[in-house]
Amino acid sequence: MAARSSGNTAARPLPGDLAIWFFILAELLVFGVFFLAYAFARAGHVELFDHYQQTLDRTSGAVNTLVLITSSWFVVNAVSAIRANRADLCTRWLLAAMGGGAVFVAIKLHEFMAKAEAGITLSTNTFYMFYLSLTFFHFMHVLMGMVILGFVAAKAYRGDYDADHHTGVETGASYWHMVDLVWIVLFPLVYVMH
């Protein structure tokens, strides 16, 4: 009996550049430490955290969750488009994802301004210190993601990517999905869970 050929047994590589995966893992580690610190602080001050959590705008947080999930879907479509050799369509999907990022930024800025107008700062209490630190740190990652997507969209528009050479698109997409994933954990942790 002849041995069955397994064909191509090589493992499928991670999408994008390997360097982005080291960066993503480092960023997830930092957020993970932040989340653990939040959980420990909350365990020691349950009533304080529960009380001030009620002052957050859950509707804005939920809308931002939908916005980021939708923008990640746009990025998935951008990757599919470039794999189909449609750089024009890839560019449009990336711009749509950036538009989602802009909506997220606008909503978060509104939330930050409302807290600032109420006199809330990092030193107000432990809950607000974590809320402001975590959400601002994530906010900065959204801005960085928008810059990355903008750079990738410009290259796609110029025709620098095609079906055979699109590592940059996958790299930008991987980073954007990380930003989305962190928010999917951050939103329920900080805004919802009691």
C-alpha positions, 0 to 999 in steps of 0.5 A, spaced: 500 500 500 502 506 497 503 512 502 498 517 502 501 524 499 499 530 504 500 535 499 503 541 501 504 540 509 507 547 510 503 551 515 500 557 513 504 563 515 501 569 519 498 574 515 502 580 514 509 582 516 512 577 522 515 584 526 507 586 526 506 580 530 511 581 535 509 588 536 501 586 537 504 581 542 507 586 546 501 591 546 497 585 548 501 584 554 501 591 556 493 591 555 493 585 559 497 587 565 493 594 565 486 589 565 489 585 571 491 591 575 484 594 573 481 587 576 485 587 582 484 594 584 476 593 582 476 587 587 479 592 593 474 597 591 468 594 589 463 599 591 467 605 588 468 602 582 460 600 581 458 607 583 462 610 578 462 605 573 454 608 573 457 615 570 460 612 564 456 613 557 454 605 556 450 607 549 457 611 547 461 605 549 456 600 545 456 604 539 463 605 539 464 597 539 459 596 533 463 602 530 470 598 531 467 591 529 464 594 523 471 597 521 474 590 522 469 587 517 471 593 512 478 591 513 477 584 512 473 586 505 480 590 504 484 584 504 479 580 500 479 585 495 487 585 494 487 578 494 482 578 488 487 583 485 482 589 486 487 595 489 481 600 487 476 596 492 481 595 497 483 602 497 475 604 498 474 599 504 480 601 507 478 608 507 471 606 510 475 603 516 478 609 517 472 613 517 469 608 522 476 610 526 474 617 525 467 616 528 470 612 534 475 618 535 469 623 535 465 619 540 471 618 545 473 625 544 466 627 546 466 622 552 473 625 554 470 632 554 464 631 558 469 628 564 473 634 563 468 639 564 465 635 570 472 636 573 474 629 573 481 627 572 486 621 573 487 623 580 479 624 582 479 616 584 482 609 583 476 608 578 477 614 574 484 613 574 483 606 570 478 609 566 481 615 563 488 611 562 485 605 559 481 608 554 486 614 552 491 608 551 486 605 547 484 611 543 492 613 542 492 606 538 486 607 534 489 614 532 495 610 530 491 604 527 488 610 522 495 612 520 497 605 518 491 604 514 491 611 511 499 609 509 496 602 506 490 605 503 495 610 499 500 605 497 494 601 495 491 607 491 498 608 487 498 600 485 503 598 490 499 592 492 496 586 488 494 579 489 501 576 489 504 582 493 500 585 499 503 583 505 502 591 507 495 590 507 495 584 511 500 587 516 495 594 517 489 589 517 492 585 523 494 591 527 487 594 526 484 587 528 488 588 535 485 594 536 478 592 535 480 586 540 482 590 545 476 594 545 472 588 545 475 586 552 475 593 555 468 595 553 465 590 558 470 590 563 470 597 564 463 600 562 459 594 564 461 588 568 459 589 576 
